[in-house]
Amino acid sequence: MLGQIGSFLAALWAALGATLGLQVDQISLAVSAPWANEVGITIALLAGISMMIGQSMILFVNRLTPRRFIYSLGFFAVVFSLGQALWAATLWAVAHVVFGVQGQLVMTLRVVGVGSAPLIFGALIAIPYLGTPIEWGLKIWSMLATLIAMLNTFELNIWQALGCAIGGWLIYQLATRLFGRQLGALRDWLWRLATNTEFDTSEQELALATQRLQADLAQWARR
């Protein structure tokens, strides 16, 4: 048992190091190595939790208790992972239909999961005044890691990989537009189940909460 845990942690650490360092060969090994499924899922869940902490104004608006706060982190980790899985499915569909890639869907899920590694630093989004640039930087970093993994895993060239990414993104956006109401209702129901509160995140409330949170953090930083 301890040996398996050690092997998993070693694989997780290797995948994180390879992805964060954008090491082409090592990322490909991480996607095809033992524990690749578990590593991809773990990285996606950790990224979801960290991104939620970085966007903690949503939790701040809803004034959650500590226990509900923990539940909400788990909730957003799962929602984030499902979103990544949907994006992986669209990437695979474009690669399979347009470029004739014969790779299995599970490989694309691994690629996107491992490519989420930079988003583990998502908690830094909460830094006053720097949150938005940091968020964009992390997303670009994650996209580069995903593209690198796709290049080697599916033997694509850079233009084909970019085509998969752009095509997958367009399909993802179309799907969320077509089924946005149903997905929103499901999100709200899961949120109420996890936190026992309404998903109360109007733009005005989020803006006010963000201002209060940034002011508190800035005041704390000046001490």
Phi and psi in degrees as a GROMACS rama.xvg file:
@    title "Ramachandran Plot"
@    xaxis  label "Phi"
@    yaxis  label "Psi"
@TYPE xy
-63.3985  -35.0723  LEU-2
-64.6025  -39.2474  GLY-3
-66.7385  -41.159  GLN-4
-62.1825  -42.9978  ILE-5
-62.3412  -41.2106  GLY-6
-64.418  -40.8794  SER-7
-64.3073  -45.6799  PHE-8
-63.6413  -38.088  LEU-9
-64.3852  -42.3232  ALA-10
-65.2163  -39.573  ALA-11
-63.8442  -45.0033  LEU-12
-63.9912  -41.669  TRP-13
-64.4194  -41.3225  ALA-14
-65.4893  -41.6807  ALA-15
-63.1586  -45.9787  LEU-16
-62.5999  -42.7555  GLY-17
-65.8814  -42.2001  ALA-18
-72.2575  -45.8958  THR-19
-63.9228  -32.1947  LEU-20
-88.0313  0.621672  GLY-21
51.5113  43.9984  LEU-22
-86.5254  107.691  GLN-23
-54.9719  -56.744  VAL-24
-65.1541  -40.0089  ASP-25
-69.6645  -34.376  GLN-26
-63.6304  -42.1081  ILE-27
-62.0528  -40.0503  SER-28
-64.9852  -39.8283  LEU-29
-63.4134  -35.4675  ALA-30
-72.3448  -29.4781  VAL-31
-105.378  -1.20596  SER-32
-77.753  164.259  ALA-33
-56.9693  149.138  PRO-34
72.0303  10.186  TRP-35
-60.995  -39.4192  ALA-36
-62.9424  -49.054  ASN-37
-64.9031  -38.3206  GLU-38
-64.9402  -44.9397  VAL-39
-60.7441  -44.2132  GLY-40
-64.5477  -44.0306  ILE-41
-62.2477  -44.3977  THR-42
-62.8322  -42.6831  ILE-43
-63.4225  -41.5115  ALA-44
-65.3798  -44.2433  LEU-45
-62.9196  -39.8542  LEU-46
-63.4788  -41.3466  ALA-47
-62.7983  -42.1172  GLY-48
-63.5236  -45.3761  ILE-49
-65.8529  -40.954  SER-50
-62.9403  -36.1728  MET-51
-67.827  -40.2528  MET-52
-61.9564  -40.51  ILE-53
-64.9557  -29.5898  GLY-54
-103.438  38.843  GLN-55
-66.4215  -5.52853  SER-56
-61.8448  -27.629  MET-57
-63.2735  -42.4779  ILE-58
-71.0053  -34.8363  LEU-59
-63.93  -41.856  PHE-60
-60.577  -41.1186  VAL-61
-85.5826  -3.06418  ASN-62
49.1746  60.49  ARG-63
-80.11  149.976  LEU-64
-73.8239  162.623  THR-65
-55.0089  -41.1999  PRO-66
-65.7736  -44.5946  ARG-67
-66.8972  -29.574  ARG-68
-62.0076  -44.9281  PHE-69
-62.6778  -43.8388  ILE-70
-58.9167  -41.9279  TYR-71
-66.1806  -35.7601  SER-72
-62.475  -43.9385  LEU-73
-62.2372  -40.5408  GLY-74
-59.1701  -50.3746  PHE-75
-70.8158  -28.7625  PHE-76
-63.0013  -42.7816  ALA-77
-67.7003  -45.1996  VAL-78
-60.9915  -43.4395  VAL-79
-61.1447  -44.137  PHE-80
-63.8869  -39.2214  SER-81
-65.0444  -38.1697  LEU-82
-62.9526  -41.3077  GLY-83
-64.5967  -38.5308  GLN-84
-64.2533  -39.6359  ALA-85
-63.9691  -42.233  LEU-86
-64.3963  -39.229  TRP-87
-61.0421  -39.6514  ALA-88
-63.9949  -39.2879  ALA-89
-69.7486  -37.8538  THR-90
-60.9482  -46.2508  LEU-91
-62.7335  -40.9479  TRP-92
-61.3599  -44.8071  ALA-93
-65.5699  -45.4955  VAL-94
-61.3678  -39.1248  ALA-95
-74.2101  -46.9336  HIS-96
-77.8346  -45.2782  VAL-97
-83.3998  -43.7291  VAL-98
-108.026  2.31507  PHE-99
68.7196  23.9173  GLY-100
-67.3514  131.959  VAL-101
-98.8501  4.46544  GLN-102
-63.2473  153.037  GLY-103
-77.2203  154.753  GLN-104
-59.418  -34.7513  LEU-105
-61.7742  -31.3513  VAL-106
-67.3106  -37.9923  MET-107
-67.7866  -37.3148  THR-108
-61.1144  -40.625  LEU-109
-63.9691  -43.7325  ARG-110
-58.5221  -48.7828  VAL-111
-68.6159  -38.6171  VAL-112
-62.2995  -50.0403  GLY-113
-65.2673  -36.1967  VAL-114
-66.23  -13.0435  GLY-115
-77.41  -5.38604  SER-116
-51.3981  -45.2349  ALA-117
-58.9199  -26.2926  PRO-118
-72.7301  -6.26695  LEU-119
-63.0036  -21.9043  ILE-120
-88.4795  15.9434  PHE-121
-60.454  -22.6239  GLY-122
-60.3695  -23.8781  ALA-123
-68.2022  -12.7315  LEU-124
-61.3126  -24.083  ILE-125
-73.1518  -9.30761  ALA-126
-63.6632  126.973  ILE-127
-56.8798  137.176  PRO-128
71.4692  -21.507  TYR-129
-106.934  -3.50608  LEU-130
-57.1658  -48.6359  GLY-131
-65.121  -47.8171  THR-132
-60.0593  -38.8872  PRO-133
-63.885  -42.9221  ILE-134
-60.6304  -45.9661  GLU-135
-63.3626  -41.059  TRP-136
-61.89  -42.4041  GLY-137
-65.9897  -39.1947  LEU-138
-67.8623  -39.1423  LYS-139
-65.9461  -42.3714  ILE-140
-58.4385  -46.334  TRP-141
-63.4242  -41.5633  SER-142
-62.916  -41.9435  MET-143
-61.7523  -43.006  LEU-144
-62.596  -41.0708  ALA-145
-64.9365  -42.7225  THR-146
-63.147  -42.131  LEU-147
-61.5247  -43.4605  ILE-148
-63.361  -39.4474  ALA-149
-66.9384  -38.5761  MET-150
-54.7895  -49.5377  LEU-151
-84.3517  -39.2049  ASN-152
-64.2434  -41.3271  THR-153
-108.6  7.15925  PHE-154
54.5678  49.2307  GLU-155
-99.0964  158.912  LEU-156
-90.0101  174.384  ASN-157
-62.5107  -36.4433  ILE-158
-72.2462  -36.4015  TRP-159
-66.4981  -41.5731  GLN-160
-63.0883  -42.2597  ALA-161
-63.9369  -39.3922  LEU-162
-61.7879  -40.8735  GLY-163
-62.822  -43.9319  CYS-164
-64.0862  -46.3728  ALA-165
-68.2415  -45.6758  ILE-166
-62.3722  -42.3797  GLY-167
-63.2109  -39.9568  GLY-168
-64.1833  -41.6636  TRP-169
-63.8979  -43.3325  LEU-170
-64.6046  -40.2232  ILE-171
-60.4436  -45.9668  TYR-172
-63.4264  -40.487  GLN-173
-63.3316  -43.2531  LEU-174
-63.5643  -42.5033  ALA-175
-68.2303  -29.9224  THR-176
-72.125  -43.5972  ARG-177
-68.4043  -37.5806  LEU-178
-114.079  22.5047  PHE-179
-59.5355  -42.2575  GLY-180
-64.6821  -44.4714  ARG-181
-65.8565  -41.9825  GLN-182
-65.8435  -38.3456  LEU-183
-64.0495  -40.6212  GLY-184
-64.8162  -40.761  ALA-185
-64.6778  -42.7032  LEU-186
-59.8421  -46.1699  ARG-187
-62.2937  -40.0261  ASP-188
-66.1857  -44.7406  TRP-189
-64.3662  -37.2813  LEU-190
-63.063  -45.7332  TRP-191
-62.5662  -38.0136  ARG-192
-64.6859  -38.4958  LEU-193
-81.0815  -35.6337  ALA-194
-116.585  -12.3152  THR-195
61.4015  27.5051  ASN-196
-134.483  164.14  THR-197
-76.3849  151.432  GLU-198
-79.1029  82.6705  PHE-199
-98.597  89.5672  ASP-200
-138.054  54.1961  THR-201
-66.5328  157.284  SER-202
-60  -39.0286  GLU-203
-64.7189  -44.5552  GLN-204
-66.4263  -39.8256  GLU-205
-64.8296  -39.6349  LEU-206
-63.1735  -44.6296  ALA-207
-65.0138  -42.7458  LEU-208
-64.1251  -40.4705  ALA-209
-62.4562  -43.2544  THR-210
-62.3477  -43.6532  GLN-211
-64.4785  -43.9793  ARG-212
-64.9028  -43.6224  LEU-213
-66.2101  -37.4946  GLN-214
-64.4057  -42.313  ALA-215
-63.5873  -43.5263  ASP-216
-66.3712  -40.3468  LEU-217
-64.6837  -39.8321  ALA-218
-65.761  -40.7786  GLN-219
-64.8589  -37.9946  TRP-220
-67.4643  -28.1796  ALA-221
-79.7001  -11.3196  ARG-222
